[in-house]
Each structure stands twice: as structure tokens, then as C-alpha cells.
Amino acid sequence: MTINLVRGYDLIALEALKIKNLTKSVKGIKNKPGKNVQAKSGLNRSVLEQG
């Protein structure tokens, strides 16, 4: 499978993502609530499932 990637593409890049920072909560605080909390929650779930 990986040999197909190497043969099929001239450039392959890797990115060192900080999953902990990516999946931080966006709930916010009482005075300043977060925006799109439910969408971010779904994204966090997807990111963590891939790990």
C-alpha cells in the first residue's frame, strides 16, 4: 500500500500535529461562551477516533 503512494506521488509531506491542542474544548466560560461548540465537539471526536 505505501509503495503505491511512493510510486504515485512526487512529494509526500508529513505534519506533526499536536492532537492535544487540536482537540481542546471550545465551551468557553459563562461570560464568554464558545461558538459552534457542537460542531467542534464532533470534529474532536473524529480526530480522536483516527488516533
mmCIF entry with sequence, helices, sheets and N, C-alpha, C, O atoms, coordinates in Angstrom:
data_MODEL
# 
_entry.id   MODEL 
# 
_entity.id                         1 
_entity.type                       polymer 
_entity.pdbx_number_of_molecules   1 
# 
_entity_poly.entity_id                      1 
_entity_poly.type                           'polypeptide(L)' 
_entity_poly.nstd_linkage                   no 
_entity_poly.nstd_monomer                   no 
_entity_poly.pdbx_seq_one_letter_code       MTINLVRGYDLIALEALKIKNLTKSVKGIKNKPGKNVQAKSGLNRSVLEQG 
_entity_poly.pdbx_seq_one_letter_code_can   MTINLVRGYDLIALEALKIKNLTKSVKGIKNKPGKNVQAKSGLNRSVLEQG 
_entity_poly.pdbx_strand_id                 A 
# 
loop_
_entity_poly_seq.entity_id 
_entity_poly_seq.num 
_entity_poly_seq.mon_id 
_entity_poly_seq.hetero 
1 1  MET n 
1 2  THR n 
1 3  ILE n 
1 4  ASN n 
1 5  LEU n 
1 6  VAL n 
1 7  ARG n 
1 8  GLY n 
1 9  TYR n 
1 10 ASP n 
1 11 LEU n 
1 12 ILE n 
1 13 ALA n 
1 14 LEU n 
1 15 GLU n 
1 16 ALA n 
1 17 LEU n 
1 18 LYS n 
1 19 ILE n 
1 20 LYS n 
1 21 ASN n 
1 22 LEU n 
1 23 THR n 
1 24 LYS n 
1 25 SER n 
1 26 VAL n 
1 27 LYS n 
1 28 GLY n 
1 29 ILE n 
1 30 LYS n 
1 31 ASN n 
1 32 LYS n 
1 33 PRO n 
1 34 GLY n 
1 35 LYS n 
1 36 ASN n 
1 37 VAL n 
1 38 GLN n 
1 39 ALA n 
1 40 LYS n 
1 41 SER n 
1 42 GLY n 
1 43 LEU n 
1 44 ASN n 
1 45 ARG n 
1 46 SER n 
1 47 VAL n 
1 48 LEU n 
1 49 GLU n 
1 50 GLN n 
1 51 GLY n 
# 
_struct_asym.id          A 
_struct_asym.entity_id   1 
# 
loop_
_struct_conf.conf_type_id 
_struct_conf.id 
_struct_conf.pdbx_PDB_helix_id 
_struct_conf.beg_label_comp_id 
_struct_conf.beg_label_asym_id 
_struct_conf.beg_label_seq_id 
_struct_conf.pdbx_beg_PDB_ins_code 
_struct_conf.end_label_comp_id 
_struct_conf.end_label_asym_id 
_struct_conf.end_label_seq_id 
_struct_conf.pdbx_end_PDB_ins_code 
_struct_conf.beg_auth_comp_id 
_struct_conf.beg_auth_asym_id 
_struct_conf.beg_auth_seq_id 
_struct_conf.end_auth_comp_id 
_struct_conf.end_auth_asym_id 
_struct_conf.end_auth_seq_id 
_struct_conf.pdbx_PDB_helix_class 
_struct_conf.details 
_struct_conf.pdbx_PDB_helix_length 
HELX_P HELX_P1 AA1 THR A 2  ? GLY A 8  ? THR A 2  GLY A 8  1 ? 7  
HELX_P HELX_P2 AA2 ILE A 19 ? LEU A 22 ? ILE A 19 LEU A 22 1 ? 4  
HELX_P HELX_P3 AA3 VAL A 37 ? GLN A 50 ? VAL A 37 GLN A 50 1 ? 14 
# 
_struct_conf_type.id          HELX_P 
_struct_conf_type.criteria    ? 
_struct_conf_type.reference   ? 
# 
loop_
_atom_site.group_PDB 
_atom_site.id 
_atom_site.type_symbol 
_atom_site.label_atom_id 
_atom_site.label_alt_id 
_atom_site.label_comp_id 
_atom_site.label_asym_id 
_atom_site.label_entity_id 
_atom_site.label_seq_id 
_atom_site.pdbx_PDB_ins_code 
_atom_site.Cartn_x 
_atom_site.Cartn_y 
_atom_site.Cartn_z 
_atom_site.occupancy 
_atom_site.B_iso_or_equiv 
_atom_site.pdbx_formal_charge 
_atom_site.auth_seq_id 
_atom_site.auth_comp_id 
_atom_site.auth_asym_id 
_atom_site.auth_atom_id 
_atom_site.pdbx_PDB_model_num 
ATOM 1   N N  . MET A 1 1  ? 0.820   -1.195 0.000  1.00 0.00 ? 1  MET A N  1 
ATOM 2   C CA . MET A 1 1  ? 0.000   0.000  0.000  1.00 0.00 ? 1  MET A CA 1 
ATOM 3   C C  . MET A 1 1  ? 0.866   1.262  0.000  1.00 0.00 ? 1  MET A C  1 
ATOM 4   O O  . MET A 1 1  ? 0.637   2.158  -0.813 1.00 0.00 ? 1  MET A O  1 
ATOM 5   N N  . THR A 1 2  ? 1.848   1.351  0.888  1.00 0.00 ? 2  THR A N  1 
ATOM 6   C CA . THR A 1 2  ? 2.685   2.555  0.921  1.00 0.00 ? 2  THR A CA 1 
ATOM 7   C C  . THR A 1 2  ? 3.530   2.679  -0.337 1.00 0.00 ? 2  THR A C  1 
ATOM 8   O O  . THR A 1 2  ? 3.847   3.789  -0.764 1.00 0.00 ? 2  THR A O  1 
ATOM 9   N N  . ILE A 1 3  ? 3.897   1.547  -0.935 1.00 0.00 ? 3  ILE A N  1 
ATOM 10  C CA . ILE A 1 3  ? 4.679   1.598  -2.171 1.00 0.00 ? 3  ILE A CA 1 
ATOM 11  C C  . ILE A 1 3  ? 3.890   2.303  -3.276 1.00 0.00 ? 3  ILE A C  1 
ATOM 12  O O  . ILE A 1 3  ? 4.473   2.979  -4.123 1.00 0.00 ? 3  ILE A O  1 
ATOM 13  N N  . ASN A 1 4  ? 2.561   2.144  -3.267 1.00 0.00 ? 4  ASN A N  1 
ATOM 14  C CA . ASN A 1 4  ? 1.717   2.835  -4.251 1.00 0.00 ? 4  ASN A CA 1 
ATOM 15  C C  . ASN A 1 4  ? 1.760   4.347  -4.055 1.00 0.00 ? 4  ASN A C  1 
ATOM 16  O O  . ASN A 1 4  ? 1.736   5.100  -5.028 1.00 0.00 ? 4  ASN A O  1 
ATOM 17  N N  . LEU A 1 5  ? 1.824   4.790  -2.815 1.00 0.00 ? 5  LEU A N  1 
ATOM 18  C CA . LEU A 1 5  ? 1.934   6.231  -2.537 1.00 0.00 ? 5  LEU A CA 1 
ATOM 19  C C  . LEU A 1 5  ? 3.258   6.766  -3.064 1.00 0.00 ? 5  LEU A C  1 
ATOM 20  O O  . LEU A 1 5  ? 3.302   7.814  -3.709 1.00 0.00 ? 5  LEU A O  1 
ATOM 21  N N  . VAL A 1 6  ? 4.328   6.046  -2.786 1.00 0.00 ? 6  VAL A N  1 
ATOM 22  C CA . VAL A 1 6  ? 5.659   6.484  -3.205 1.00 0.00 ? 6  VAL A CA 1 
ATOM 23  C C  . VAL A 1 6  ? 5.760   6.534  -4.725 1.00 0.00 ? 6  VAL A C  1 
ATOM 24  O O  . VAL A 1 6  ? 6.330   7.470  -5.286 1.00 0.00 ? 6  VAL A O  1 
ATOM 25  N N  . ARG A 1 7  ? 5.208   5.530  -5.384 1.00 0.00 ? 7  ARG A N  1 
ATOM 26  C CA . ARG A 1 7  ? 5.261   5.492  -6.841 1.00 0.00 ? 7  ARG A CA 1 
ATOM 27  C C  . ARG A 1 7  ? 4.300   6.499  -7.484 1.00 0.00 ? 7  ARG A C  1 
ATOM 28  O O  . ARG A 1 7  ? 4.561   6.987  -8.583 1.00 0.00 ? 7  ARG A O  1 
ATOM 29  N N  . GLY A 1 8  ? 3.204   6.806  -6.811 1.00 0.00 ? 8  GLY A N  1 
ATOM 30  C CA . GLY A 1 8  ? 2.176   7.648  -7.402 1.00 0.00 ? 8  GLY A CA 1 
ATOM 31  C C  . GLY A 1 8  ? 2.355   9.143  -7.212 1.00 0.00 ? 8  GLY A C  1 
ATOM 32  O O  . GLY A 1 8  ? 1.711   9.931  -7.904 1.00 0.00 ? 8  GLY A O  1 
ATOM 33  N N  . TYR A 1 9  ? 3.224   9.554  -6.280 1.00 0.00 ? 9  TYR A N  1 
ATOM 34  C CA . TYR A 1 9  ? 3.369   10.980 -5.983 1.00 0.00 ? 9  TYR A CA 1 
ATOM 35  C C  . TYR A 1 9  ? 4.840   11.380 -5.959 1.00 0.00 ? 9  TYR A C  1 
ATOM 36  O O  . TYR A 1 9  ? 5.702   10.613 -5.530 1.00 0.00 ? 9  TYR A O  1 
ATOM 37  N N  . ASP A 1 10 ? 5.107   12.592 -6.428 1.00 0.00 ? 10 ASP A N  1 
ATOM 38  C CA . ASP A 1 10 ? 6.474   13.109 -6.430 1.00 0.00 ? 10 ASP A CA 1 
ATOM 39  C C  . ASP A 1 10 ? 6.894   13.624 -5.058 1.00 0.00 ? 10 ASP A C  1 
ATOM 40  O O  . ASP A 1 10 ? 8.075   13.612 -4.711 1.00 0.00 ? 10 ASP A O  1 
ATOM 41  N N  . LEU A 1 11 ? 5.915   14.073 -4.288 1.00 0.00 ? 11 LEU A N  1 
ATOM 42  C CA . LEU A 1 11 ? 6.205   14.660 -2.987 1.00 0.00 ? 11 LEU A CA 1 
ATOM 43  C C  . LEU A 1 11 ? 5.214   14.140 -1.956 1.00 0.00 ? 11 LEU A C  1 
ATOM 44  O O  . LEU A 1 11 ? 4.006   14.137 -2.191 1.00 0.00 ? 11 LEU A O  1 
ATOM 45  N N  . ILE A 1 12 ? 5.726   13.705 -0.828 1.00 0.00 ? 12 ILE A N  1 
ATOM 46  C CA . ILE A 1 12 ? 4.885   13.275 0.292  1.00 0.00 ? 12 ILE A CA 1 
ATOM 47  C C  . ILE A 1 12 ? 5.345   14.067 1.509  1.00 0.00 ? 12 ILE A C  1 
ATOM 48  O O  . ILE A 1 12 ? 6.525   14.046 1.858  1.00 0.00 ? 12 ILE A O  1 
ATOM 49  N N  . ALA A 1 13 ? 4.421   14.761 2.150  1.00 0.00 ? 13 ALA A N  1 
ATOM 50  C CA . ALA A 1 13 ? 4.761   15.584 3.308  1.00 0.00 ? 13 ALA A CA 1 
ATOM 51  C C  . ALA A 1 13 ? 4.080   15.044 4.562  1.00 0.00 ? 13 ALA A C  1 
ATOM 52  O O  . ALA A 1 13 ? 2.957   14.543 4.508  1.00 0.00 ? 13 ALA A O  1 
ATOM 53  N N  . LEU A 1 14 ? 4.764   15.151 5.667  1.00 0.00 ? 14 LEU A N  1 
ATOM 54  C CA . LEU A 1 14 ? 4.214   14.763 6.967  1.00 0.00 ? 14 LEU A CA 1 
ATOM 55  C C  . LEU A 1 14 ? 4.070   16.014 7.817  1.00 0.00 ? 14 LEU A C  1 
ATOM 56  O O  . LEU A 1 14 ? 4.861   16.951 7.708  1.00 0.00 ? 14 LEU A O  1 
ATOM 57  N N  . GLU A 1 15 ? 3.059   16.013 8.655  1.00 0.00 ? 15 GLU A N  1 
ATOM 58  C CA . GLU A 1 15 ? 2.836   17.155 9.531  1.00 0.00 ? 15 GLU A CA 1 
ATOM 59  C C  . GLU A 1 15 ? 2.742   16.649 10.963 1.00 0.00 ? 15 GLU A C  1 
ATOM 60  O O  . GLU A 1 15 ? 1.977   15.731 11.259 1.00 0.00 ? 15 GLU A O  1 
ATOM 61  N N  . ALA A 1 16 ? 3.511   17.246 11.833 1.00 0.00 ? 16 ALA A N  1 
ATOM 62  C CA . ALA A 1 16 ? 3.490   16.876 13.248 1.00 0.00 ? 16 ALA A CA 1 
ATOM 63  C C  . ALA A 1 16 ? 2.387   17.673 13.942 1.00 0.00 ? 16 ALA A C  1 
ATOM 64  O O  . ALA A 1 16 ? 2.609   18.795 14.395 1.00 0.00 ? 16 ALA A O  1 
ATOM 65  N N  . LEU A 1 17 ? 1.216   17.087 14.017 1.00 0.00 ? 17 LEU A N  1 
ATOM 66  C CA . LEU A 1 17 ? 0.081   17.765 14.635 1.00 0.00 ? 17 LEU A CA 1 
ATOM 67  C C  . LEU A 1 17 ? 0.081   17.549 16.140 1.00 0.00 ? 17 LEU A C  1 
ATOM 68  O O  . LEU A 1 17 ? 0.409   16.463 16.618 1.00 0.00 ? 17 LEU A O  1 
ATOM 69  N N  . LYS A 1 18 ? -0.281  18.566 16.872 1.00 0.00 ? 18 LYS A N  1 
ATOM 70  C CA . LYS A 1 18 ? -0.408  18.453 18.319 1.00 0.00 ? 18 LYS A CA 1 
ATOM 71  C C  . LYS A 1 18 ? -1.874  18.172 18.619 1.00 0.00 ? 18 LYS A C  1 
ATOM 72  O O  . LYS A 1 18 ? -2.685  19.090 18.744 1.00 0.00 ? 18 LYS A O  1 
ATOM 73  N N  . ILE A 1 19 ? -2.199  16.893 18.731 1.00 0.00 ? 19 ILE A N  1 
ATOM 74  C CA . ILE A 1 19 ? -3.583  16.450 18.888 1.00 0.00 ? 19 ILE A CA 1 
ATOM 75  C C  . ILE A 1 19 ? -4.220  17.054 20.136 1.00 0.00 ? 19 ILE A C  1 
ATOM 76  O O  . ILE A 1 19 ? -5.403  17.395 20.132 1.00 0.00 ? 19 ILE A O  1 
ATOM 77  N N  . LYS A 1 20 ? -3.443  17.183 21.189 1.00 0.00 ? 20 LYS A N  1 
ATOM 78  C CA . LYS A 1 20 ? -3.978  17.750 22.433 1.00 0.00 ? 20 LYS A CA 1 
ATOM 79  C C  . LYS A 1 20 ? -4.483  19.175 22.203 1.00 0.00 ? 20 LYS A C  1 
ATOM 80  O O  . LYS A 1 20 ? -5.544  19.552 22.699 1.00 0.00 ? 20 LYS A O  1 
ATOM 81  N N  . ASN A 1 21 ? -3.719  19.955 21.452 1.00 0.00 ? 21 ASN A N  1 
ATOM 82  C CA . ASN A 1 21 ? -4.135  21.331 21.153 1.00 0.00 ? 21 ASN A CA 1 
ATOM 83  C C  . ASN A 1 21 ? -5.305  21.352 20.180 1.00 0.00 ? 21 ASN A C  1 
ATOM 84  O O  . ASN A 1 21 ? -6.190  22.201 20.284 1.00 0.00 ? 21 ASN A O  1 
ATOM 85  N N  . LEU A 1 22 ? -5.308  20.415 19.233 1.00 0.00 ? 22 LEU A N  1 
ATOM 86  C CA . LEU A 1 22 ? -6.378  20.350 18.234 1.00 0.00 ? 22 LEU A CA 1 
ATOM 87  C C  . LEU A 1 22 ? -7.725  20.051 18.861 1.00 0.00 ? 22 LEU A C  1 
ATOM 88  O O  . LEU A 1 22 ? -8.755  20.536 18.394 1.00 0.00 ? 22 LEU A O  1 
ATOM 89  N N  . THR A 1 23 ? -7.719  19.251 19.919 1.00 0.00 ? 23 THR A N  1 
ATOM 90  C CA . THR A 1 23 ? -8.975  18.767 20.485 1.00 0.00 ? 23 THR A CA 1 
ATOM 91  C C  . THR A 1 23 ? -9.373  19.487 21.775 1.00 0.00 ? 23 THR A C  1 
ATOM 92  O O  . THR A 1 23 ? -10.177 18.975 22.554 1.00 0.00 ? 23 THR A O  1 
ATOM 93  N N  . LYS A 1 24 ? -8.816  20.660 21.994 1.00 0.00 ? 24 LYS A N  1 
ATOM 94  C CA . LYS A 1 24 ? -9.203  21.427 23.180 1.00 0.00 ? 24 LYS A CA 1 
ATOM 95  C C  . LYS A 1 24 ? -10.678 21.791 23.119 1.00 0.00 ? 24 LYS A C  1 
ATOM 96  O O  . LYS A 1 24 ? -11.247 21.942 22.038 1.00 0.00 ? 24 LYS A O  1 
ATOM 97  N N  . SER A 1 25 ? -11.274 21.926 24.258 1.00 0.00 ? 25 SER A N  1 
ATOM 98  C CA . SER A 1 25 ? -12.685 22.297 24.354 1.00 0.00 ? 25 SER A CA 1 
ATOM 99  C C  . SER A 1 25 ? -12.894 23.746 23.934 1.00 0.00 ? 25 SER A C  1 
ATOM 100 O O  . SER A 1 25 ? -12.019 24.590 24.125 1.00 0.00 ? 25 SER A O  1 
ATOM 101 N N  . VAL A 1 26 ? -14.046 24.023 23.367 1.00 0.00 ? 26 VAL A N  1 
ATOM 102 C CA . VAL A 1 26 ? -14.380 25.401 22.981 1.00 0.00 ? 26 VAL A CA 1 
ATOM 103 C C  . VAL A 1 26 ? -15.614 25.885 23.733 1.00 0.00 ? 26 VAL A C  1 
ATOM 104 O O  . VAL A 1 26 ? -16.286 26.819 23.295 1.00 0.00 ? 26 VAL A O  1 
ATOM 105 N N  . LYS A 1 27 ? -15.909 25.252 24.859 1.00 0.00 ? 27 LYS A N  1 
ATOM 106 C CA . LYS A 1 27 ? -17.107 25.626 25.621 1.00 0.00 ? 27 LYS A CA 1 
ATOM 107 C C  . LYS A 1 27 ? -17.061 27.063 26.108 1.00 0.00 ? 27 LYS A C  1 
ATOM 108 O O  . LYS A 1 27 ? -18.094 27.723 26.217 1.00 0.00 ? 27 LYS A O  1 
ATOM 109 N N  . GLY A 1 28 ? -15.862 27.544 26.399 1.00 0.00 ? 28 GLY A N  1 
ATOM 110 C CA . GLY A 1 28 ? -15.742 28.916 26.875 1.00 0.00 ? 28 GLY A CA 1 
ATOM 111 C C  . GLY A 1 28 ? -16.126 29.026 28.344 1.00 0.00 ? 28 GLY A C  1 
ATOM 112 O O  . GLY A 1 28 ? -16.116 28.040 29.081 1.00 0.00 ? 28 GLY A O  1 
ATOM 113 N N  . ILE A 1 29 ? -16.464 30.245 28.754 1.00 0.00 ? 29 ILE A N  1 
ATOM 114 C CA . ILE A 1 29 ? -16.860 30.496 30.137 1.00 0.00 ? 29 ILE A CA 1 
ATOM 115 C C  . ILE A 1 29 ? -18.232 31.170 30.138 1.00 0.00 ? 29 ILE A C  1 
ATOM 116 O O  . ILE A 1 29 ? -18.758 31.524 29.083 1.00 0.00 ? 29 ILE A O  1 
ATOM 117 N N  . LYS A 1 30 ? -18.796 31.340 31.311 1.00 0.00 ? 30 LYS A N  1 
ATOM 118 C CA . LYS A 1 30 ? -20.152 31.876 31.429 1.00 0.00 ? 30 LYS A CA 1 
ATOM 119 C C  . LYS A 1 30 ? -20.285 33.242 30.754 1.00 0.00 ? 30 LYS A C  1 
ATOM 120 O O  . LYS A 1 30 ? -21.249 33.484 30.028 1.00 0.00 ? 30 LYS A O  1 
ATOM 121 N N  . ASN A 1 31 ? -19.330 34.128 30.989 1.00 0.00 ? 31 ASN A N  1 
ATOM 122 C CA . ASN A 1 31 ? -19.384 35.473 30.411 1.00 0.00 ? 31 ASN A CA 1 
ATOM 123 C C  . ASN A 1 31 ? -19.073 35.488 28.918 1.00 0.00 ? 31 ASN A C  1 
ATOM 124 O O  . ASN A 1 31 ? -19.502 36.387 28.195 1.00 0.00 ? 31 ASN A O  1 
ATOM 125 N N  . LYS A 1 32 ? -18.332 34.496 28.468 1.00 0.00 ? 32 LYS A N  1 
ATOM 126 C CA . LYS A 1 32 ? -17.875 34.459 27.079 1.00 0.00 ? 32 LYS A CA 1 
ATOM 127 C C  . LYS A 1 32 ? -18.020 33.029 26.543 1.00 0.00 ? 32 LYS A C  1 
ATOM 128 O O  . LYS A 1 32 ? -17.028 32.310 26.426 1.00 0.00 ? 32 LYS A O  1 
ATOM 129 N N  . PRO A 1 33 ? -19.250 32.616 26.219 1.00 0.00 ? 33 PRO A N  1 
ATOM 130 C CA . PRO A 1 33 ? -19.451 31.242 25.749 1.00 0.00 ? 33 PRO A CA 1 
ATOM 131 C C  . PRO A 1 33 ? -18.812 31.003 24.387 1.00 0.00 ? 33 PRO A C  1 
ATOM 132 O O  . PRO A 1 33 ? -18.641 31.929 23.595 1.00 0.00 ? 33 PRO A O  1 
ATOM 133 N N  . GLY A 1 34 ? -18.465 29.751 24.129 1.00 0.00 ? 34 GLY A N  1 
ATOM 134 C CA . GLY A 1 34 ? -17.846 29.397 22.854 1.00 0.00 ? 34 GLY A CA 1 
ATOM 135 C C  . GLY A 1 34 ? -18.840 29.412 21.704 1.00 0.00 ? 34 GLY A C  1 
ATOM 136 O O  . GLY A 1 34 ? -20.052 29.448 21.914 1.00 0.00 ? 34 GLY A O  1 
ATOM 137 N N  . LYS A 1 35 ? -18.311 29.384 20.489 1.00 0.00 ? 35 LYS A N  1 
ATOM 138 C CA . LYS A 1 35 ? -19.145 29.378 19.287 1.00 0.00 ? 35 LYS A CA 1 
ATOM 139 C C  . LYS A 1 35 ? -18.970 28.034 18.580 1.00 0.00 ? 35 LYS A C  1 
ATOM 140 O O  . LYS A 1 35 ? -17.878 27.466 18.577 1.00 0.00 ? 35 LYS A O  1 
ATOM 141 N N  . ASN A 1 36 ? -20.049 27.531 17.984 1.00 0.00 ? 36 ASN A N  1 
ATOM 142 C CA . ASN A 1 36 ? -20.018 26.269 17.249 1.00 0.00 ? 36 ASN A CA 1 
ATOM 143 C C  . ASN A 1 36 ? -19.495 25.109 18.097 1.00 0.00 ? 36 ASN A C  1 
ATOM 144 O O  . ASN A 1 36 ? -18.747 24.261 17.610 1.00 0.00 ? 36 ASN A O  1 
ATOM 145 N N  . VAL A 1 37 ? -19.887 25.081 19.347 1.00 0.00 ? 37 VAL A N  1 
ATOM 146 C CA . VAL A 1 37 ? -19.406 24.072 20.288 1.00 0.00 ? 37 VAL A CA 1 
ATOM 147 C C  . VAL A 1 37 ? -19.761 22.666 19.808 1.00 0.00 ? 37 VAL A C  1 
ATOM 148 O O  . VAL A 1 37 ? -18.930 21.761 19.887 1.00 0.00 ? 37 VAL A O  1 
ATOM 149 N N  . GLN A 1 38 ? -20.966 22.475 19.318 1.00 0.00 ? 38 GLN A N  1 
ATOM 150 C CA . GLN A 1 38 ? -21.385 21.144 18.888 1.00 0.00 ? 38 GLN A CA 1 
ATOM 151 C C  . GLN A 1 38 ? -20.581 20.678 17.670 1.00 0.00 ? 38 GLN A C  1 
ATOM 152 O O  . GLN A 1 38 ? -20.199 19.510 17.596 1.00 0.00 ? 38 GLN A O  1 
ATOM 153 N N  . ALA A 1 39 ? -20.325 21.559 16.735 1.00 0.00 ? 39 ALA A N  1 
ATOM 154 C CA . ALA A 1 39 ? -19.532 21.212 15.552 1.00 0.00 ? 39 ALA A CA 1 
ATOM 155 C C  . ALA A 1 39 ? -18.106 20.855 15.951 1.00 0.00 ? 39 ALA A C  1 
ATOM 156 O O  . ALA A 1 39 ? -17.550 19.873 15.460 1.00 0.00 ? 39 ALA A O  1 
ATOM 157 N N  . LYS A 1 40 ? -17.518 21.642 16.831 1.00 0.00 ? 40 LYS A N  1 
ATOM 158 C CA . LYS A 1 40 ? -16.150 21.388 17.291 1.00 0.00 ? 40 LYS A CA 1 
ATOM 159 C C  . LYS A 1 40 ? -16.090 20.075 18.054 1.00 0.00 ? 40 LYS A C  1 
ATOM 160 O O  . LYS A 1 40 ? -15.113 19.335 17.946 1.00 0.00 ? 40 LYS A O  1 
ATOM 161 N N  . SER A 1 41 ? -17.121 19.786 18.816 1.00 0.00 ? 41 SER A N  1 
ATOM 162 C CA . SER A 1 41 ? -17.196 18.540 19.558 1.00 0.00 ? 41 SER A CA 1 
ATOM 163 C C  . SER A 1 41 ? -17.176 17.343 18.611 1.00 0.00 ? 41 SER A C  1 
ATOM 164 O O  . SER A 1 41 ? -16.487 16.355 18.866 1.00 0.00 ? 41 SER A O  1 
ATOM 165 N N  . GLY A 1 42 ? -17.933 17.436 17.518 1.00 0.00 ? 42 GLY A N  1 
ATOM 166 C CA . GLY A 1 42 ? -17.947 16.366 16.521 1.00 0.00 ? 42 GLY A CA 1 
ATOM 167 C C  . GLY A 1 42 ? -16.597 16.210 15.839 1.00 0.00 ? 42 GLY A C  1 
ATOM 168 O O  . GLY A 1 42 ? -16.145 15.091 15.592 1.00 0.00 ? 42 GLY A O  1 
ATOM 169 N N  . LEU A 1 43 ? -15.954 17.331 15.535 1.00 0.00 ? 43 LEU A N  1 
ATOM 170 C CA . LEU A 1 43 ? -14.632 17.296 14.924 1.00 0.00 ? 43 LEU A CA 1 
ATOM 171 C C  . LEU A 1 43 ? -13.635 16.646 15.868 1.00 0.00 ? 43 LEU A C  1 
ATOM 172 O O  . LEU A 1 43 ? -12.842 15.804 15.447 1.00 0.00 ? 43 LEU A O  1 
ATOM 173 N N  . ASN A 1 44 ? -13.667 17.030 17.146 1.00 0.00 ? 44 ASN A N  1 
ATOM 174 C CA . ASN A 1 44 ? -12.775 16.440 18.142 1.00 0.00 ? 44 ASN A CA 1 
ATOM 175 C C  . ASN A 1 44 ? -12.945 14.928 18.197 1.00 0.00 ? 44 ASN A C  1 
ATOM 176 O O  . ASN A 1 44 ? -11.965 14.184 18.247 1.00 0.00 ? 44 ASN A O  1 
ATOM 177 N N  . ARG A 1 45 ? -14.190 14.482 18.187 1.00 0.00 ? 45 ARG A N  1 
ATOM 178 C CA . ARG A 1 45 ? -14.476 13.051 18.245 1.00 0.00 ? 45 ARG A CA 1 
ATOM 179 C C  . ARG A 1 45 ? -13.865 12.335 17.037 1.00 0.00 ? 45 ARG A C  1 
ATOM 180 O O  . ARG A 1 45 ? -13.275 11.264 17.182 1.00 0.00 ? 45 ARG A O  1 
ATOM 181 N N  . SER A 1 46 ? -14.004 12.921 15.861 1.00 0.00 ? 46 SER A N  1 
ATOM 182 C CA . SER A 1 46 ? -13.457 12.324 14.643 1.00 0.00 ? 46 SER A CA 1 
ATOM 183 C C  . SER A 1 46 ? -11.934 12.251 14.681 1.00 0.00 ? 46 SER A C  1 
ATOM 184 O O  . SER A 1 46 ? -11.341 11.238 14.311 1.00 0.00 ? 46 SER A O  1 
ATOM 185 N N  . VAL A 1 47 ? -11.314 13.329 15.129 1.00 0.00 ? 47 VAL A N  1 
ATOM 186 C CA . VAL A 1 47 ? -9.847  13.381 15.206 1.00 0.00 ? 47 VAL A CA 1 
ATOM 187 C C  . VAL A 1 47 ? -9.343  12.305 16.169 1.00 0.00 ? 47 VAL A C  1 
ATOM 188 O O  . VAL A 1 47 ? -8.390  11.591 15.861 1.00 0.00 ? 47 VAL A O  1 
ATOM 189 N N  . LEU A 1 48 ? -9.979  12.192 17.326 1.00 0.00 ? 48 LEU A N  1 
ATOM 190 C CA . LEU A 1 48 ? -9.528  11.226 18.323 1.00 0.00 ? 48 LEU A CA 1 
ATOM 191 C C  . LEU A 1 48 ? -9.786  9.786  17.882 1.00 0.00 ? 48 LEU A C  1 
ATOM 192 O O  . LEU A 1 48 ? -9.038  8.886  18.264 1.00 0.00 ? 48 LEU A O  1 
ATOM 193 N N  . GLU A 1 49 ? -10.822 9.552  17.091 1.00 0.00 ? 49 GLU A N  1 
ATOM 194 C CA . GLU A 1 49 ? -11.092 8.197  16.582 1.00 0.00 ? 49 GLU A CA 1 
ATOM 195 C C  . GLU A 1 49 ? -9.997  7.729  15.628 1.00 0.00 ? 49 GLU A C  1 
ATOM 196 O O  . GLU A 1 49 ? -9.713  6.534  15.545 1.00 0.00 ? 49 GLU A O  1 
ATOM 197 N N  . GLN A 1 50 ? -9.386  8.664  14.911 1.00 0.00 ? 50 GLN A N  1 
ATOM 198 C CA . GLN A 1 50 ? -8.367  8.305  13.931 1.00 0.00 ? 50 GLN A CA 1 
ATOM 199 C C  . GLN A 1 50 ? -7.044  7.929  14.574 1.00 0.00 ? 50 GLN A C  1 
ATOM 200 O O  . GLN A 1 50 ? -6.211  7.268  13.955 1.00 0.00 ? 50 GLN A O  1 
ATOM 201 N N  . GLY A 1 51 ? -6.851  8.354  15.822 1.00 0.00 ? 51 GLY A N  1 
ATOM 202 C CA . GLY A 1 51 ? -5.590  8.083  16.516 1.00 0.00 ? 51 GLY A CA 1 
ATOM 203 C C  . GLY A 1 51 ? -5.419  6.644  16.782 1.00 0.00 ? 51 GLY A C  1 
ATOM 204 O O  . GLY A 1 51 ? -4.411  6.238  17.360 1.00 0.00 ? 51 GLY A O  1 
# 
